[in-house]
Amino acid sequence: MLFAIVSYDKPDALERRLSARPRHLVWLDAAGPSLRYVGPLLDEEGKQRGSIVVTEQPDLETARAFAKADPFWEADVFATQTVHAFREIFRDGARVA
């Protein structure tokens, strides 16, 4: 099942984000096969304000545990995070469901 993890950074988190980014990338690399889409959320000026991770996990509790394992939590980067079941309808411009 797919889950969308939407995380928003604390206003003062940029330095902590940059410091924790190598650990975050290792975490993402380890999860590689389960990842569908990953990328930053940008504000109106193009500055990062959070991120979206769409991942395949067996259930909601596993998806929540996966989300909480993100090193950005330990680095005190995130202000909020939500985990939602996600249904893919289009991929690469083609309807898949």
C-alpha positions in Angstrom: 0.0 0.0 0.0 1.2 3.5 -0.8 1.6 6.2 1.9 2.3 9.9 1.5 4.5 11.4 4.2 4.2 15.2 4.3 6.7 17.0 6.6 7.0 20.7 7.2 10.2 22.2 8.6 10.5 24.5 11.6 11.1 28.1 10.5 14.7 28.0 11.8 15.6 24.5 10.7 17.8 25.1 7.6 21.2 24.8 9.3 20.0 21.6 11.1 18.6 20.2 7.8 21.8 20.7 6.0 23.8 19.1 8.8 21.5 16.1 9.0 21.1 15.7 5.2 23.9 13.1 4.7 22.2 10.8 7.3 18.8 11.5 5.7 20.1 10.4 2.3 21.5 7.2 3.8 18.1 6.5 5.3 16.5 7.1 1.9 19.1 5.0 0.1 18.4 2.1 2.5 14.6 2.4 1.8 15.2 2.6 -2.0 13.0 -0.2 -3.2 10.0 1.1 -1.2 10.2 4.7 -2.4 8.0 6.0 -5.2 8.5 9.7 -5.1 10.7 11.9 -2.8 11.3 15.6 -3.0 11.3 18.9 -1.2 8.4 21.3 -0.8 9.4 24.8 -1.8 8.1 28.2 -0.7 7.3 31.1 -3.0 11.0 32.1 -3.1 12.1 28.5 -4.0 13.5 27.8 -0.5 12.9 24.4 1.0 10.1 24.3 3.6 9.5 20.6 4.0 9.3 17.4 2.0 7.1 14.7 0.5 7.9 11.0 0.6 5.6 8.5 -1.1 6.5 5.0 0.0 5.1 1.5 -0.2 4.6 0.0 3.2 2.5 -2.9 4.4 0.2 -0.8 6.7 -0.3 2.6 8.3 1.6 1.7 11.5 4.6 0.6 9.5 4.5 3.7 7.4 4.3 5.9 10.6 7.3 4.1 12.1 9.2 4.5 8.8 8.4 8.3 8.9 9.5 8.7 12.5 12.9 7.0 11.6 13.8 9.9 9.4 17.0 11.4 10.8 15.5 14.9 10.3 13.4 14.1 13.4 16.5 13.5 15.6 18.0 16.7 14.1 14.9 18.7 15.2 14.1 19.8 11.6 10.4 19.0 11.4 7.6 21.0 12.9 4.8 18.7 11.7 4.4 15.5 9.8 1.4 13.6 8.5 1.2 10.1 7.1 -1.8 9.3 4.7 -2.7 6.4 2.6 -2.2 7.3 -1.0 -3.7 6.0 -4.2 -1.8 6.5 -7.4 -4.1 7.4 -10.4 -1.6 8.8 -12.9 2.1 8.0 -13.3 4.3 9.8 -15.9 1.3 11.2 -17.7 -0.5 7.9 -18.0 -3.5 6.7 -16.1 -2.7 3.6 -14.0 -5.9 3.1 -12.1 
